[in-house]
C-alpha cells in the first residue's frame, strides 16, 4: 500500500507524469523505475550509444517474450486441464503471434509511445508487438514475475482475448502460404522428406520449399500435422507480422 502511494505521489511531481499516468490508465499501476519503461519504447532505429554499446528495447523484448510465453502457457495449462500439448501449443501461438501482439499494441495505444525514425515503421513491421514485449520485460524487472503475471492475465488475456473463440479459430497457414505464393509469383511445395520411427511412434518430416529452396520443416505423427507445423513456421518467416 505504501509503495502504491509513493509511486502515485512521485508521478504527480515527475517530469514524466504524462507517461506515468498513461501507463496507469492502460494497465492500472504506476511504474516504479520509469527509465525501464521508457527504454521499452526505444526502437533500434534510434538506439542510443552508451559506453560503446547501442542501447534500445531489444534486450527487454527478448526478456518480455520469454515472460509472456511463460505466463500464457501457465494460464492455458490451468484453464484446459485435459487438453494435450499440441492444443496448448497452438493456443499459445494464437495469443502471442506477432500479428496479435501488433494489433494489441495499437489497440492499447502503446504505438504512440514508440520512439523511432520516420521510415522505420514501414520497414520494421513487428515494431508494435516488439514494444509490447519489451514493456512486459520492463514490468518484470520493475515489479517481479507474480505482479507481471497478474497484469497479463487480468488486464490483457481476460480483457482483450476471447479464449473460447480462439479455440474454434483455426489459423490455416497452408492456405495463407498458397495465397502469398500466388500473389508473389513464387513456386511453393510441401514434401515428405523422411519417416522417423515405426508403428505407433512413426512421425513424418515435411519440408516447405519456396522456389526450390527449403524455408521450414515440420514433424508430426501425421503428414497433415507435419505440414501444418511447417506451414506456420514458413509463414512467420516469410510474413513476420
Secondary structure, DSSP 8 states (H G I E B T S, - for coil): -HHHHHHHHHHHHSTTHHHHHHHHHHHSS--SSHHHHHHTTB-GGG-EEETTEEE-SHHHHHHHHHHHHHHHHHHHHHH-TT--HHHHHHHHHHHH-HHHHHHHHHHHTGGGG-B--TTHHHH-TTHHHHHHHHHHHHHHHHH-HHHHHHHIIIIIIHHH--HHHHHT----HHHHHHHHHHHHT--EEEEEEEEES-GGG-EEEEEEEETTEEEEEEEESSHHHHHHHHHHHHHHHHS--
